[in-house]
Amino acid sequence: MKIIIINGPNLNLLGKRENDIYGEKSFNEFFEILVQKYSTIELCHFQSNIEGEIIDKIQETGYNFDGIVLNAAAYTHTSVGIADAVRAVNTPVVEVHISNTFSRENFRHKSFSAPHVKGVIVGFGLQSYELALQSFLQ
Ligand code: DQA
């Protein structure tokens, strides 16, 4: 099973960024743990701060991977382009957020992609990614 985690803007700063909200761990540290724990999954990770690169990656993996775990970060709340890419591809997408976006500012309550994904996992810290992986294993 081939699954890619696609992370959007500023998620490269996990561990350094607003630790009270996003925790102390860098994504790379967390990713290594996931790779070891889910050794039966062929797991990839891509991060970009650039909207078009995220769209390119969804298109590139959206016909030949078994699952996409997408945290489009701030673009979740703004990007019709990413939502259209999610709609376009065949690979099921699970949207994740580290923080509970619904307990934060109003602008974070809107997700352009949420109506087009298989499911949304919000607010479990980095464990949101793991829950998304597990959903593909069911
Ligand atoms: C986030 C929530 C977004 O509102 C925010 O812009 C992020 C991260 C999360 O994982 O909690 O960068 O997607």
Backbone and ligand atoms as CSV (ligand in chain L), in Angstrom:
chain,resi,resn,atom,element,x,y,z
A,1,MET,N,N,0.844,-1.198,0.000
A,1,MET,CA,C,0.000,0.000,0.000
A,1,MET,C,C,0.886,1.257,0.000
A,2,LYS,N,N,0.585,2.162,-0.946
A,2,LYS,CA,C,1.395,3.392,-1.073
A,2,LYS,C,C,0.585,4.594,-0.580
A,3,ILE,N,N,1.100,5.255,0.436
A,3,ILE,CA,C,0.396,6.419,0.980
A,3,ILE,C,C,1.370,7.598,1.058
A,4,ILE,N,N,0.879,8.767,0.680
A,4,ILE,CA,C,1.697,9.976,0.805
A,4,ILE,C,C,1.041,10.947,1.784
A,5,ILE,N,N,1.876,11.531,2.622
A,5,ILE,CA,C,1.440,12.636,3.481
A,5,ILE,C,C,1.894,13.923,2.798
A,6,ILE,N,N,0.933,14.792,2.499
A,6,ILE,CA,C,1.248,16.073,1.859
A,6,ILE,C,C,0.974,17.181,2.878
A,7,ASN,N,N,2.013,17.914,3.196
A,7,ASN,CA,C,1.903,18.998,4.168
A,7,ASN,C,C,2.069,20.354,3.484
A,8,GLY,N,N,1.236,21.294,3.896
A,8,GLY,CA,C,1.269,22.628,3.315
A,8,GLY,C,C,2.132,23.614,4.093
A,9,PRO,N,N,1.893,24.893,3.880
A,9,PRO,CA,C,2.787,25.949,4.343
A,9,PRO,C,C,2.992,25.982,5.856
A,10,ASN,N,N,4.248,26.222,6.207
A,10,ASN,CA,C,4.706,26.408,7.590
A,10,ASN,C,C,4.761,25.123,8.406
A,11,LEU,N,N,4.330,24.012,7.826
A,11,LEU,CA,C,4.413,22.753,8.583
A,11,LEU,C,C,5.847,22.232,8.621
A,12,ASN,N,N,6.728,22.822,7.805
A,12,ASN,CA,C,8.163,22.534,7.940
A,12,ASN,C,C,8.720,23.118,9.243
A,13,LEU,N,N,7.946,23.978,9.891
A,13,LEU,CA,C,8.419,24.607,11.137
A,13,LEU,C,C,7.910,23.910,12.391
A,14,LEU,N,N,7.274,22.755,12.223
A,14,LEU,CA,C,6.765,22.048,13.418
A,14,LEU,C,C,7.919,21.784,14.378
A,15,GLY,N,N,7.649,22.018,15.657
A,15,GLY,CA,C,8.714,21.887,16.663
A,15,GLY,C,C,9.323,23.231,17.019
A,16,LYS,N,N,9.175,24.201,16.086
A,16,LYS,CA,C,9.727,25.547,16.316
A,16,LYS,C,C,8.612,26.561,16.347
A,17,ARG,N,N,7.455,26.178,15.816
A,17,ARG,CA,C,6.373,27.108,15.540
A,17,ARG,C,C,5.254,26.945,16.567
A,18,GLU,N,N,4.875,28.024,17.255
A,18,GLU,CA,C,3.725,28.008,18.164
A,18,GLU,C,C,3.585,26.645,18.862
A,19,ASN,N,N,4.590,26.310,19.659
A,19,ASN,CA,C,4.643,24.969,20.266
A,19,ASN,C,C,3.422,24.642,21.125
A,20,ASP,N,N,2.813,25.692,21.684
A,20,ASP,CA,C,1.619,25.464,22.510
A,20,ASP,C,C,0.479,24.885,21.660
A,21,ILE,N,N,0.450,25.218,20.378
A,21,ILE,CA,C,-0.605,24.714,19.485
A,21,ILE,C,C,-0.152,23.448,18.755
A,22,TYR,N,N,1.085,23.476,18.253
A,22,TYR,CA,C,1.507,22.407,17.336
A,22,TYR,C,C,2.486,21.397,17.935
A,23,GLY,N,N,2.867,21.607,19.196
A,23,GLY,CA,C,3.734,20.628,19.861
A,23,GLY,C,C,5.214,20.874,19.636
A,24,GLU,N,N,5.999,19.980,20.214
A,24,GLU,CA,C,7.465,20.171,20.311
A,24,GLU,C,C,8.220,19.391,19.227
A,25,LYS,N,N,7.541,18.449,18.593
A,25,LYS,CA,C,8.242,17.535,17.680
A,25,LYS,C,C,8.321,18.085,16.268
A,26,SER,N,N,9.442,17.886,15.599
A,26,SER,CA,C,9.519,18.243,14.176
A,26,SER,C,C,8.780,17.171,13.381
A,27,PHE,N,N,8.327,17.514,12.168
A,27,PHE,CA,C,7.598,16.510,11.393
A,27,PHE,C,C,8.522,15.366,11.008
A,28,ASN,N,N,9.781,15.686,10.720
A,28,ASN,CA,C,10.702,14.622,10.297
A,28,ASN,C,C,10.890,13.574,11.394
A,29,GLU,N,N,11.010,14.053,12.632
A,29,GLU,CA,C,11.125,13.114,13.774
A,29,GLU,C,C,9.901,12.205,13.837
A,30,PHE,N,N,8.727,12.844,13.722
A,30,PHE,CA,C,7.465,12.098,13.805
A,30,PHE,C,C,7.339,11.118,12.630
A,31,PHE,N,N,7.753,11.581,11.453
A,31,PHE,CA,C,7.635,10.752,10.250
A,31,PHE,C,C,8.472,9.468,10.391
A,32,GLU,N,N,9.668,9.605,10.953
A,32,GLU,CA,C,10.523,8.421,11.154
A,32,GLU,C,C,9.825,7.381,12.019
A,33,ILE,N,N,9.131,7.852,13.061
A,33,ILE,CA,C,8.402,6.935,13.948
A,33,ILE,C,C,7.300,6.222,13.160
A,34,LEU,N,N,6.567,7.003,12.336
A,34,LEU,CA,C,5.487,6.412,11.526
A,34,LEU,C,C,6.033,5.340,10.574
A,35,VAL,N,N,7.151,5.670,9.936
A,35,VAL,CA,C,7.745,4.736,8.959
A,35,VAL,C,C,8.082,3.413,9.637
A,36,GLN,N,N,8.649,3.515,10.860
A,36,GLN,CA,C,9.019,2.281,11.575
A,36,GLN,C,C,7.784,1.512,12.037
A,37,LYS,N,N,6.796,2.254,12.537
A,37,LYS,CA,C,5.614,1.611,13.109
A,37,LYS,C,C,4.720,0.978,12.031
A,38,TYR,N,N,4.690,1.624,10.859
A,38,TYR,CA,C,3.819,1.124,9.775
A,38,TYR,C,C,4.686,0.637,8.611
A,39,SER,N,N,5.533,-0.348,8.925
A,39,SER,CA,C,6.532,-0.775,7.945
A,39,SER,C,C,5.901,-1.494,6.745
A,40,THR,N,N,4.630,-1.906,6.876
A,40,THR,CA,C,3.998,-2.561,5.728
A,40,THR,C,C,3.516,-1.528,4.698
A,41,ILE,N,N,3.430,-0.273,5.119
A,41,ILE,CA,C,2.982,0.778,4.188
A,41,ILE,C,C,4.208,1.410,3.538
A,42,GLU,N,N,4.117,1.640,2.230
A,42,GLU,CA,C,5.150,2.433,1.564
A,42,GLU,C,C,4.762,3.897,1.745
A,43,LEU,N,N,5.437,4.528,2.705
A,43,LEU,CA,C,5.001,5.847,3.155
A,43,LEU,C,C,5.932,6.936,2.624
A,44,CYS,N,N,5.339,7.969,2.005
A,44,CYS,CA,C,6.134,9.097,1.497
A,44,CYS,C,C,5.649,10.370,2.174
A,45,HIS,N,N,6.511,11.367,2.151
A,45,HIS,CA,C,6.145,12.669,2.726
A,45,HIS,C,C,6.607,13.779,1.788
A,46,PHE,N,N,5.722,14.755,1.582
A,46,PHE,CA,C,6.055,15.924,0.767
A,46,PHE,C,C,5.556,17.155,1.500
A,47,GLN,N,N,6.393,18.180,1.574
A,47,GLN,CA,C,5.955,19.457,2.180
A,47,GLN,C,C,6.320,20.584,1.240
A,48,SER,N,N,5.389,21.529,1.107
A,48,SER,CA,C,5.708,22.735,0.334
A,48,SER,C,C,4.967,23.928,0.907
A,49,ASN,N,N,5.615,25.071,0.772
A,49,ASN,CA,C,4.971,26.333,1.155
A,49,ASN,C,C,4.267,26.963,-0.046
A,50,ILE,N,N,4.324,26.276,-1.192
A,50,ILE,CA,C,3.843,26.858,-2.453
A,50,ILE,C,C,2.593,26.115,-2.932
A,51,GLU,N,N,1.522,26.845,-3.104
A,51,GLU,CA,C,0.218,26.253,-3.447
A,51,GLU,C,C,0.298,25.358,-4.689
A,52,GLY,N,N,0.914,25.881,-5.744
A,52,GLY,CA,C,0.980,25.135,-7.013
A,52,GLY,C,C,1.749,23.829,-6.878
A,53,GLU,N,N,2.765,23.817,-6.021
A,53,GLU,CA,C,3.532,22.574,-5.825
A,53,GLU,C,C,2.677,21.524,-5.115
A,54,ILE,N,N,1.816,21.979,-4.238
A,54,ILE,CA,C,0.912,21.036,-3.545
A,54,ILE,C,C,-0.083,20.458,-4.560
A,55,ILE,N,N,-0.596,21.315,-5.426
A,55,ILE,CA,C,-1.514,20.853,-6.488
A,55,ILE,C,C,-0.793,19.853,-7.398
A,56,ASP,N,N,0.441,20.183,-7.800
A,56,ASP,CA,C,1.217,19.260,-8.648
A,56,ASP,C,C,1.366,17.904,-7.968
A,57,LYS,N,N,1.640,17.903,-6.660
A,57,LYS,CA,C,1.875,16.633,-5.947
A,57,LYS,C,C,0.576,15.832,-5.834
A,58,ILE,N,N,-0.553,16.525,-5.631
A,58,ILE,CA,C,-1.844,15.805,-5.579
A,58,ILE,C,C,-2.110,15.156,-6.946
A,59,GLN,N,N,-1.835,15.903,-8.022
A,59,GLN,CA,C,-2.046,15.347,-9.376
A,59,GLN,C,C,-1.115,14.161,-9.642
A,60,GLU,N,N,0.144,14.316,-9.215
A,60,GLU,CA,C,1.169,13.290,-9.482
A,60,GLU,C,C,0.858,11.974,-8.758
A,61,THR,N,N,0.331,12.063,-7.545
A,61,THR,CA,C,0.112,10.857,-6.735
A,61,THR,C,C,-1.355,10.410,-6.754
A,62,GLY,N,N,-2.214,11.235,-7.331
A,62,GLY,CA,C,-3.655,11.024,-7.197
A,62,GLY,C,C,-4.236,9.976,-8.117
A,63,TYR,N,N,-3.379,9.307,-8.918
A,63,TYR,CA,C,-3.878,8.227,-9.779
A,63,TYR,C,C,-3.139,6.924,-9.547
A,64,ASN,N,N,-2.052,6.970,-8.765
A,64,ASN,CA,C,-1.263,5.742,-8.586
A,64,ASN,C,C,-0.945,5.417,-7.135
A,65,PHE,N,N,-1.359,6.263,-6.193
A,65,PHE,CA,C,-1.192,5.938,-4.770
A,65,PHE,C,C,-2.526,5.401,-4.226
A,66,ASP,N,N,-2.437,4.722,-3.085
A,66,ASP,CA,C,-3.659,4.178,-2.468
A,66,ASP,C,C,-4.315,5.183,-1.533
A,67,GLY,N,N,-3.566,6.161,-1.090
A,67,GLY,CA,C,-4.152,7.150,-0.192
A,67,GLY,C,C,-3.297,8.403,-0.111
A,68,ILE,N,N,-3.976,9.516,0.103
A,68,ILE,CA,C,-3.288,10.791,0.352
A,68,ILE,C,C,-3.782,11.310,1.699
A,69,VAL,N,N,-2.836,11.632,2.583
A,69,VAL,CA,C,-3.159,12.303,3.845
A,69,VAL,C,C,-2.750,13.758,3.644
A,70,LEU,N,N,-3.732,14.640,3.664
A,70,LEU,CA,C,-3.471,16.033,3.278
A,70,LEU,C,C,-3.700,16.984,4.451
A,71,ASN,N,N,-2.631,17.699,4.813
A,71,ASN,CA,C,-2.793,18.854,5.699
A,71,ASN,C,C,-2.350,20.065,4.877
A,72,ALA,N,N,-3.309,20.719,4.247
A,72,ALA,CA,C,-2.982,21.868,3.388
A,72,ALA,C,C,-2.735,23.126,4.221
A,73,ALA,N,N,-2.779,22.973,5.554
A,73,ALA,CA,C,-2.485,24.088,6.481
A,73,ALA,C,C,-3.331,25.308,6.095
A,74,ALA,N,N,-2.720,26.484,6.021
A,74,ALA,CA,C,-3.503,27.704,5.779
A,74,ALA,C,C,-4.260,27.657,4.448
A,75,TYR,N,N,-3.712,26.921,3.452
A,75,TYR,CA,C,-4.405,26.841,2.144
A,75,TYR,C,C,-5.746,26.114,2.235
A,76,THR,N,N,-5.914,25.330,3.306
A,76,THR,CA,C,-7.215,24.669,3.534
A,76,THR,C,C,-8.347,25.692,3.462
A,77,HIS,N,N,-8.066,26.854,4.043
A,77,HIS,CA,C,-9.109,27.860,4.245
A,77,HIS,C,C,-9.224,28.844,3.082
A,78,THR,N,N,-8.327,28.717,2.086
A,78,THR,CA,C,-8.298,29.720,1.011
A,78,THR,C,C,-8.295,29.141,-0.399
A,79,SER,N,N,-7.872,27.865,-0.546
A,79,SER,CA,C,-7.491,27.420,-1.889
A,79,SER,C,C,-8.568,26.612,-2.623
A,80,VAL,N,N,-9.162,27.239,-3.627
A,80,VAL,CA,C,-10.074,26.526,-4.531
A,80,VAL,C,C,-9.246,25.582,-5.416
A,81,GLY,N,N,-8.033,25.979,-5.744
A,81,GLY,CA,C,-7.164,25.155,-6.609
A,81,GLY,C,C,-6.844,23.810,-5.977
A,82,ILE,N,N,-6.521,23.807,-4.684
A,82,ILE,CA,C,-6.223,22.538,-4.004
A,82,ILE,C,C,-7.503,21.713,-3.891
A,83,ALA,N,N,-8.619,22.359,-3.580
A,83,ALA,CA,C,-9.898,21.637,-3.492
A,83,ALA,C,C,-10.243,21.004,-4.842
A,84,ASP,N,N,-10.022,21.739,-5.940
A,84,ASP,CA,C,-10.306,21.190,-7.273
A,84,ASP,C,C,-9.409,19.999,-7.587
A,85,ALA,N,N,-8.143,20.060,-7.151
A,85,ALA,CA,C,-7.220,18.935,-7.374
A,85,ALA,C,C,-7.712,17.707,-6.611
A,86,VAL,N,N,-8.149,17.909,-5.372
A,86,VAL,CA,C,-8.673,16.798,-4.562
A,86,VAL,C,C,-9.882,16.177,-5.260
A,87,ARG,N,N,-10.735,17.031,-5.826
A,87,ARG,CA,C,-11.922,16.538,-6.551
A,87,ARG,C,C,-11.543,15.758,-7.800
A,88,ALA,N,N,-10.447,16.195,-8.423
A,88,ALA,CA,C,-10.089,15.648,-9.737
A,88,ALA,C,C,-9.528,14.232,-9.652
A,89,VAL,N,N,-8.812,13.926,-8.579
A,89,VAL,CA,C,-8.051,12.670,-8.566
A,89,VAL,C,C,-8.911,11.490,-8.092
A,90,ASN,N,N,-8.390,10.274,-8.358
A,90,ASN,CA,C,-9.115,9.054,-7.956
A,90,ASN,C,C,-8.713,8.573,-6.566
A,91,THR,N,N,-7.487,8.856,-6.188
A,91,THR,CA,C,-6.994,8.377,-4.888
A,91,THR,C,C,-7.777,9.039,-3.761
A,92,PRO,N,N,-8.261,8.234,-2.791
A,92,PRO,CA,C,-8.969,8.851,-1.673
A,92,PRO,C,C,-8.048,9.730,-0.823
A,93,VAL,N,N,-8.592,10.858,-0.414
A,93,VAL,CA,C,-7.829,11.830,0.379
A,93,VAL,C,C,-8.465,11.926,1.762
A,94,VAL,N,N,-7.634,11.861,2.804
A,94,VAL,CA,C,-8.108,12.149,4.157
A,94,VAL,C,C,-7.454,13.464,4.586
A,95,GLU,N,N,-8.286,14.411,4.972
A,95,GLU,CA,C,-7.788,15.724,5.412
A,95,GLU,C,C,-7.488,15.664,6.904
A,96,VAL,N,N,-6.343,16.176,7.295
A,96,VAL,CA,C,-6.012,16.200,8.727
A,96,VAL,C,C,-5.598,17.599,9.157
A,97,HIS,N,N,-5.840,17.869,10.433
A,97,HIS,CA,C,-5.312,19.070,11.083
A,97,HIS,C,C,-4.803,18.699,12.463
A,98,ILE,N,N,-3.693,19.277,12.806
A,98,ILE,CA,C,-3.072,19.009,14.109
A,98,ILE,C,C,-3.912,19.648,15.215
A,99,SER,N,N,-4.247,20.900,15.014
A,99,SER,CA,C,-5.032,21.639,16.013
A,99,SER,C,C,-6.521,21.468,15.718
A,100,ASN,N,N,-7.327,21.768,16.733
A,100,ASN,CA,C,-8.770,21.767,16.508
A,100,ASN,C,C,-9.151,23.108,15.888
A,101,THR,N,N,-9.219,23.115,14.565
A,101,THR,CA,C,-9.459,24.369,13.834
A,101,THR,C,C,-10.802,25.004,14.221
A,102,PHE,N,N,-11.729,24.170,14.720
A,102,PHE,CA,C,-13.062,24.695,15.078
A,102,PHE,C,C,-13.067,25.421,16.411
A,103,SER,N,N,-12.004,25.249,17.185
A,103,SER,CA,C,-11.923,25.995,18.445
A,103,SER,C,C,-11.060,27.245,18.276
A,104,ARG,N,N,-10.680,27.532,17.038
A,104,ARG,CA,C,-9.798,28.678,16.771
A,104,ARG,C,C,-10.572,29.768,16.010
A,105,GLU,N,N,-9.857,30.666,15.356
A,105,GLU,CA,C,-10.499,31.808,14.692
A,105,GLU,C,C,-11.530,31.323,13.657
A,106,ASN,N,N,-12.528,32.170,13.398
A,106,ASN,CA,C,-13.589,31.810,12.450
A,106,ASN,C,C,-13.065,31.424,11.072
A,107,PHE,N,N,-12.015,32.129,10.616
A,107,PHE,CA,C,-11.542,31.847,9.252
A,107,PHE,C,C,-10.988,30.429,9.125
A,108,ARG,N,N,-10.642,29.793,10.268
A,108,ARG,CA,C,-10.138,28.415,10.210
A,108,ARG,C,C,-11.270,27.382,10.208
A,109,HIS,N,N,-12.502,27.838,10.331
A,109,HIS,CA,C,-13.628,26.885,10.353
A,109,HIS,C,C,-13.997,26.423,8.947
A,110,LYS,N,N,-13.590,27.206,7.953
A,110,LYS,CA,C,-13.931,26.875,6.556
A,110,LYS,C,C,-12.822,26.016,5.940
A,111,SER,N,N,-13.213,24.898,5.315
A,111,SER,CA,C,-12.262,24.130,4.524
A,111,SER,C,C,-12.843,23.959,3.128
A,112,PHE,N,N,-12.102,24.432,2.108
A,112,PHE,CA,C,-12.583,24.270,0.728
A,112,PHE,C,C,-12.516,22.817,0.275
A,113,SER,N,N,-11.580,22.050,0.849
A,113,SER,CA,C,-11.417,20.669,0.379
A,113,SER,C,C,-12.297,19.675,1.127
A,114,ALA,N,N,-12.715,20.005,2.352
A,114,ALA,CA,C,-13.424,19.026,3.201
A,114,ALA,C,C,-14.611,18.340,2.509
A,115,PRO,N,N,-15.422,19.067,1.710
A,115,PRO,CA,C,-16.566,18.378,1.089
A,115,PRO,C,C,-16.156,17.286,0.086
A,116,HIS,N,N,-14.893,17.293,-0.342
A,116,HIS,CA,C,-14.471,16.386,-1.414
A,116,HIS,C,C,-13.567,15.256,-0.934
A,117,VAL,N,N,-13.277,15.218,0.367
A,117,VAL,CA,C,-12.380,14.178,0.880
A,117,VAL,C,C,-13.193,13.032,1.475
A,118,LYS,N,N,-12.471,11.933,1.743
A,118,LYS,CA,C,-13.129,10.759,2.325
A,118,LYS,C,C,-13.542,11.059,3.758
A,119,GLY,N,N,-12.696,11.768,4.483
A,119,GLY,CA,C,-12.987,12.114,5.865
A,119,GLY,C,C,-12.011,13.155,6.367
A,120,VAL,N,N,-12.337,13.712,7.515
A,120,VAL,CA,C,-11.508,14.775,8.096
A,120,VAL,C,C,-11.177,14.402,9.541
A,121,ILE,N,N,-9.912,14.523,9.916
A,121,ILE,CA,C,-9.481,14.237,11.293
A,121,ILE,C,C,-8.823,15.503,11.839
A,122,VAL,N,N,-9.390,16.013,12.898
A,122,VAL,CA,C,-9.031,17.367,13.366
A,122,VAL,C,C,-8.748,17.350,14.862
A,123,GLY,N,N,-7.611,17.916,15.263
A,123,GLY,CA,C,-7.445,18.277,16.671
A,123,GLY,C,C,-6.773,17.254,17.560
A,124,PHE,N,N,-6.176,16.205,16.990
A,124,PHE,CA,C,-5.528,15.181,17.818
A,124,PHE,C,C,-4.009,15.346,17.854
A,125,GLY,N,N,-3.537,16.534,17.563
A,125,GLY,CA,C,-2.081,16.721,17.504
A,125,GLY,C,C,-1.524,15.922,16.335
A,126,LEU,N,N,-0.245,15.524,16.444
A,126,LEU,CA,C,0.357,14.754,15.347
A,126,LEU,C,C,-0.335,13.400,15.171
A,127,GLN,N,N,-1.023,12.960,16.211
A,127,GLN,CA,C,-1.751,11.682,16.113
A,127,GLN,C,C,-2.830,11.733,15.020
A,128,SER,N,N,-3.268,12.941,14.637
A,128,SER,CA,C,-4.242,13.055,13.536
A,128,SER,C,C,-3.728,12.326,12.285
A,129,TYR,N,N,-2.414,12.444,12.028
A,129,TYR,CA,C,-1.837,11.793,10.837
A,129,TYR,C,C,-1.916,10.271,10.983
A,130,GLU,N,N,-1.637,9.795,12.201
A,130,GLU,CA,C,-1.637,8.352,12.434
A,130,GLU,C,C,-3.055,7.789,12.298
A,131,LEU,N,N,-4.026,8.522,12.809
A,131,LEU,CA,C,-5.419,8.075,12.688
A,131,LEU,C,C,-5.827,8.002,11.212
A,132,ALA,N,N,-5.327,8.954,10.438
A,132,ALA,CA,C,-5.623,8.947,8.993
A,132,ALA,C,C,-5.008,7.706,8.337
A,133,LEU,N,N,-3.769,7.394,8.696
A,133,LEU,CA,C,-3.124,6.181,8.143
A,133,LEU,C,C,-3.931,4.949,8.491
A,134,GLN,N,N,-4.338,4.888,9.765
A,134,GLN,CA,C,-5.109,3.717,10.217
A,134,GLN,C,C,-6.415,3.582,9.444
A,135,SER,N,N,-6.993,4.710,9.075
A,135,SER,CA,C,-8.271,4.659,8.328
A,135,SER,C,C,-8.068,3.970,6.977
A,136,PHE,N,N,-6.867,4.113,6.410
A,136,PHE,CA,C,-6.597,3.433,5.123
A,136,PHE,C,C,-6.358,1.937,5.319
A,137,LEU,N,N,-5.964,1.547,6.521
A,137,LEU,CA,C,-5.662,0.137,6.777
A,137,LEU,C,C,-6.922,-0.677,7.086
A,138,GLN,N,N,-7.997,0.014,7.388
A,138,GLN,CA,C,-9.241,-0.705,7.767
A,138,GLN,C,C,-9.770,-1.509,6.587
L,1,DQA,C1,C,-3.408,23.506,10.568
L,1,DQA,C2,C,-4.508,24.507,10.927
L,1,DQA,C3,C,-4.484,25.688,9.966
L,1,DQA,O1,O,-5.508,26.613,10.304
L,1,DQA,C4,C,-3.154,26.399,10.049
L,1,DQA,O2,O,-3.101,27.441,9.107
L,1,DQA,C5,C,-1.996,25.497,9.918
L,1,DQA,C6,C,-2.044,24.160,10.504
L,1,DQA,C7,C,-3.341,22.356,11.601
L,1,DQA,O3,O,-2.764,21.340,11.260
L,1,DQA,O4,O,-3.802,22.508,12.733
L,1,DQA,O5,O,-0.937,25.881,9.425
L,1,DQA,O6,O,-3.727,22.924,9.316
